[in-house]
Amino acid sequence: MSYFGEHFWGEKNHGFEVLYHSVKQGPISTKELADFIRERATIEETYSKAMAKLSKLASNGTPMGTFAPLWEVFRVSSDKLALCHLELTRKLQDLIKDVLRYGEEQLKTHKKCKEEVVSTLDAVQVLSGVSQLLPKSRENYLNRCMDQERLRRESTSQKEMDKAETKTKKAAESLRRSVEKYNSARADFEQKMLDSALRFQAMEETHLRHMKALLGSYAHSVEDTHVQIGQVHEEFKQNIENVSVEMLLRKFAESKGTGREKPGPLDFEAYSAAALQEGNDETFAGSQGLSPSRTKPAGAGARATCSCRFPGARFRDMSRGG
């Protein structure tokens, strides 16, 4: 439907100016869109760097304690989120190139359009000039008619009446020519204005379709990234749920454990008898000038006496000399 061909006429014929300036806004809108996407890309890049920094922070988490394995879950998730936002940054940067390329093509199209509609601008100016002269011619004609009527009422001489009639006819002829010029200018303007309006609408339609396609690419890129981010968050949540408290405790015990063998019980008689036997061995070794199997206690040269009694056993005194 020719919206522009129906809605941009009006008494002062400003429709052409409105449409022309609207079309001129196209390249400006394209540049503003590029600036907007560039700012969004900067935000995504900054966010990606922040997530990479957060990943490094998780990597530096303490390796001690039962919570330590969960830091790896945080690190992996942060790395993936950083990659998601970095990938969106790259997509947006590529999209900016497409927008700028379209902007260059748009400038060429507008330059060509300006050359094509210059005749319409001339027609607007001609009609404007004729429209300004028309009321003056009409007013002059009315004044001459009124003068002629006044002279008739005043019974002025025929000579004066003839002069007034001549002036009235000249004014009428001037008005007729002005009307003809106006109608000719109006017809030329109407045809050229209609052609330009249709051309402007076609340009705007092409512009809007192209801009919507660019916005579609933008929305698609952002949507893909949000889907990926959602998957990363879901994976993070699942990984947290999969790491149970029991698993963390078992992993800590297996990696940091100090051994599974517990200290065994002692039998008093066997343990004490072994100690006495060890003492006898050291005494004998000393009498033979041999090195004892263990370090002698302080005062080892003194007489060592052991007179211990245990149920069912009696031990004699032992001295270094035997």
ChimeraX attribute file (.defattr): number of C-alpha atoms within 10 A of each C-alpha:
attribute: neighborCount
match mode: 1-to-1
recipient: residues
	/A:1	7
	/A:2	11
	/A:3	10
	/A:4	20
	/A:5	19
	/A:6	11
	/A:7	10
	/A:8	17
	/A:9	16
	/A:10	8
	/A:11	6
	/A:12	10
	/A:13	17
	/A:14	12
	/A:15	18
	/A:16	21
	/A:17	13
	/A:18	12
	/A:19	18
	/A:20	18
	/A:21	10
	/A:22	12
	/A:23	18
	/A:24	15
	/A:25	12
	/A:26	20
	/A:27	19
	/A:28	12
	/A:29	14
	/A:30	22
	/A:31	16
	/A:32	13
	/A:33	18
	/A:34	21
	/A:35	15
	/A:36	13
	/A:37	19
	/A:38	17
	/A:39	13
	/A:40	16
	/A:41	21
	/A:42	15
	/A:43	14
	/A:44	21
	/A:45	20
	/A:46	16
	/A:47	17
	/A:48	24
	/A:49	17
	/A:50	14
	/A:51	21
	/A:52	19
	/A:53	16
	/A:54	18
	/A:55	23
	/A:56	15
	/A:57	14
	/A:58	19
	/A:59	16
	/A:60	12
	/A:61	16
	/A:62	11
	/A:63	12
	/A:64	10
	/A:65	11
	/A:66	16
	/A:67	14
	/A:68	15
	/A:69	17
	/A:70	16
	/A:71	18
	/A:72	15
	/A:73	19
	/A:74	20
	/A:75	22
	/A:76	16
	/A:77	23
	/A:78	25
	/A:79	19
	/A:80	20
	/A:81	24
	/A:82	24
	/A:83	20
	/A:84	20
	/A:85	25
	/A:86	20
	/A:87	17
	/A:88	23
	/A:89	25
	/A:90	15
	/A:91	16
	/A:92	24
	/A:93	18
	/A:94	11
	/A:95	20
	/A:96	22
	/A:97	12
	/A:98	13
	/A:99	23
	/A:100	17
	/A:101	12
	/A:102	18
	/A:103	19
	/A:104	12
	/A:105	12
	/A:106	18
	/A:107	14
	/A:108	10
	/A:109	12
	/A:110	17
	/A:111	10
	/A:112	11
	/A:113	17
	/A:114	13
	/A:115	9
	/A:116	12
	/A:117	20
	/A:118	13
	/A:119	16
	/A:120	21
	/A:121	18
	/A:122	13
	/A:123	21
	/A:124	24
	/A:125	15
	/A:126	18
	/A:127	24
	/A:128	16
	/A:129	13
	/A:130	19
	/A:131	19
	/A:132	12
	/A:133	16
	/A:134	19
	/A:135	14
	/A:136	13
	/A:137	20
	/A:138	18
	/A:139	13
	/A:140	19
	/A:141	22
	/A:142	16
	/A:143	14
	/A:144	21
	/A:145	18
	/A:146	14
	/A:147	17
	/A:148	22
	/A:149	15
	/A:150	13
	/A:151	15
	/A:152	15
	/A:153	9
	/A:154	9
	/A:155	11
	/A:156	12
	/A:157	10
	/A:158	11
	/A:159	9
	/A:160	14
	/A:161	18
	/A:162	12
	/A:163	12
	/A:164	20
	/A:165	17
	/A:166	14
	/A:167	18
	/A:168	21
	/A:169	15
	/A:170	15
	/A:171	21
	/A:172	19
	/A:173	14
	/A:174	17
	/A:175	22
	/A:176	16
	/A:177	14
	/A:178	20
	/A:179	19
	/A:180	13
	/A:181	18
	/A:182	21
	/A:183	15
	/A:184	14
	/A:185	20
	/A:186	20
	/A:187	14
	/A:188	17
	/A:189	22
	/A:190	19
	/A:191	13
	/A:192	20
	/A:193	26
	/A:194	19
	/A:195	15
	/A:196	24
	/A:197	26
	/A:198	18
	/A:199	17
	/A:200	21
	/A:201	19
	/A:202	14
	/A:203	18
	/A:204	16
	/A:205	12
	/A:206	12
	/A:207	19
	/A:208	13
	/A:209	12
	/A:210	15
	/A:211	18
	/A:212	12
	/A:213	12
	/A:214	19
	/A:215	16
	/A:216	12
	/A:217	15
	/A:218	17
	/A:219	12
	/A:220	12
	/A:221	18
	/A:222	17
	/A:223	13
	/A:224	13
	/A:225	19
	/A:226	15
	/A:227	12
	/A:228	17
	/A:229	19
	/A:230	13
	/A:231	14
	/A:232	19
	/A:233	16
	/A:234	13
	/A:235	14
	/A:236	17
	/A:237	13
	/A:238	11
	/A:239	15
	/A:240	13
	/A:241	10
	/A:242	10
	/A:243	13
	/A:244	11
	/A:245	12
	/A:246	9
	/A:247	12
	/A:248	17
	/A:249	13
	/A:250	14
	/A:251	14
	/A:252	17
	/A:253	13
	/A:254	11
	/A:255	8
	/A:256	12
	/A:257	10
	/A:258	8
	/A:259	8
	/A:260	6
	/A:261	6
	/A:262	6
	/A:263	6
	/A:264	6
	/A:265	6
	/A:266	9
	/A:267	9
	/A:268	9
	/A:269	11
	/A:270	10
	/A:271	10
	/A:272	13
	/A:273	13
	/A:274	12
	/A:275	12
	/A:276	15
	/A:277	11
	/A:278	14
	/A:279	18
	/A:280	15
	/A:281	14
	/A:282	19
	/A:283	21
	/A:284	17
	/A:285	15
	/A:286	17
	/A:287	13
	/A:288	9
	/A:289	8
	/A:290	11
	/A:291	12
	/A:292	16
	/A:293	10
	/A:294	10
	/A:295	9
	/A:296	14
	/A:297	7
	/A:298	7
	/A:299	8
	/A:300	12
	/A:301	10
	/A:302	9
	/A:303	11
	/A:304	14
	/A:305	11
	/A:306	13
	/A:307	10
	/A:308	11
	/A:309	10
	/A:310	10
	/A:311	6
	/A:312	5
	/A:313	7
	/A:314	10
	/A:315	11
	/A:316	10
	/A:317	11
	/A:318	16
	/A:319	15
	/A:320	17
	/A:321	9
	/A:322	8
